Amino acid sequence: MTDPQYQAPLGQVPQQQQTNQQTLQPPKPKQPEDTVRDGNIKGTIWRREGPKNDFFATDLAKTYRDKNGDLKDTHSFGKDDLLRVAEVARRAHNRVSALTREEFRKNRQSKPQNRGAQDR
């Protein structure tokens, strides 16, 4: 008798082979958690995986059009950009704080509570 996992009817791909084909596809690019803007200055907030917990990191950039009209980002800022960079950094800080609170609440609700220690 043959293993049904490796034996498939004619014209069908065995289950293990289907799984292997699915895992060979390139992973989807990660999407930012949020983006805050002030004109052409933006702060992109990314979720990063740490050894114990996830955390958030922010990339600051200035968007401009190159000679061909294509949108590009730079991480270099002129004197006139700096106050807007500071404002975007402040907004990003507030948003990361809110995301961190949401994550904490979600984790706290998903963990079973040990009420026996509170009763003592």
Secondary structure, 3 states (H helix, E strand, C coil): CCCCCCCCCCCCCCHHHHHHHHHCCCCCCCCCCEEEEECCEEEEEEEEECCCCEEEEEEEEEEEECCCCCEEEECCCCHHHHHHHHHHHHHHHHHHHHHHHHHHHHHHHHCCCCCHHHHC
